[in-house]
Amino acid sequence: MISVEEQFYLDIDWFFIDGNVISFVASAGGRLPGAILKSGDNIQLLSSFFRALPIITDVTINPNLSEIMPSREINENYLSDFIFIAKRGLYAFDKTRLNDFNDDRYHLVASPQKALTIQDLPLEISDIIAKTSGCDQMRSGFNSLSIF
């Protein structure tokens, strides 16, 4: 299990399903949802699996990033990991208020033009990520998947 201290100072990659689509989230020092904490060692397994997937799609960058994060420079360095993940078919979110442990607001950074779905996954991976469906209760903290 990931400790509160680790959540506070680490940028942990986590994944969840919303309906049929799969999303990636960079925690940026934020509190992880309970369903993610329960997955324990599977967090790294999912990260390794999704990062090893081939490119399957082009991506669209959220055109509202400058308004969402006015104090942050939106450049290639910032976007690179989100684009990397979105090219593999996942919606890519970032924490809106960095290093604010209790703030659970996230925003969509990059969207795949062709989304990977849970049906596209091997059974071992789909069984693990299916347990994250409770994360959709956090939806109020996320800007909608249909942002653009």
N, C-alpha and C positions, 0 to 999 in steps of 0.2 A: 504494500500500500504506500502511496505517496504521502509524505507527511505535510502538515500545514506549512512548515518552514520551506520545504522543497517547492511547494506550489507558489509560495510567495516570491522566491528568487529565481525560479527556473522558467524558461519559455518552453512549455510542454506542448508537443503536437498531440492533439486528440481528434477523434473522428466520431461522427454520429450519422444516423439516418433520419431523414425527415420524409415520411412517406416512402417513396422508392429511391430517392436520390441520396447520395453520400456527400457529406461535407467534412472539410478539414478546418480545424481551428488552431490558431497559435495563441496559447494562453497568456503570454506576456506578463507573467507574474500574477495571474488571476486565480481565483478559487475555481477548482474543477467541480463539475456536477457529480452528484453521488453515483450515478450510473457509470461514469468514467472511472471514478476512484475504485469502484468494485471490480473493474476489469483488470486492475493490477498489472501484472506482467504482459498482458495482452496489448497494452498501450504501445509498447515497443514492437511487438509482433505486427500490429496493424500499420504502424509507421513504416517498418521495413517492407511490408507487402506493397503498400500503395506507392512508396517511392521507387520500387523496382518495376512497376508497371510501365509498359511502353506508352509513348505519346499516341493518343487516339483522336485528338481534336484541337481545333484552334480555340483561343480564349478571347473573352471580352473583359477589358479592365473597367471597373466601376468609374464612370465619368464624374462622379460626385465626391471622389476621395479628398480633393482639396478643401471642399466645404465641410466634410465630416471631420477631417483632421487638419485644421488650418495651421497649426504650429509645427507640423511634420513635413519634411521635404519628401515629396512623392517622386522617387527616381528609380532607376534600374536596380540599384542595390536593394531598395525597399521591396520592389515588386518581384524580384527574381524567384524567391521560393514560392510565392503564391501562384505565379505563372507556371512554375514547374509542376506544382500539384494540379492546377486546373487543366493543364494539357493532358493529364491522365484521367480526366473526366469528373473530378471532384470540384464542388463549390469551395472556394477558399476564403475564410474569414480571418479577421484580425481583431484584437481587442482595441476598442476605441479609446479608452483611457488607460494608457500603459502603466503598469506597476501599481494599479489601484486594486488591491486584492478583493475588495468587496463589491466593486462595480462590475456587473456582469453584462455590460453592453459590448456588442461586437458588430462589425460591419463587413459587408461583402467586398472583397478586394478584387477577385477575379472569378469569372464565371465560365464554365466550359460551354462551348457551342453544342456539344453532344455529351450529355451527362452519362456517367457510369451509373448503373443501377445495382441494387442488391442482387438481382437475378443474374448479373454478369459475374458474380463472385464465386469462387470455390466454396463448397459447403462449410469447410472449417472457418473461413473468414466471415462468411455471411452469418454463421451461428454466433460468432463473437460480436460482430457489429450490430446484430439484431437486438442485443441486450442494451444498446445505447438509445433505443427508441424513446426512452423516458426523457431524454435530453430535449425533446421537442417542447416540454413544459417550460423550457427557458426561452421559448420563442420570443417572448416580449423583450428580451435583451438583444435580439438579433434584428438587424434591418432585413427586410423581406428578401427571399431568394429571387423575387421578381422585380428587383430594384431597377433593372434596365431592360 
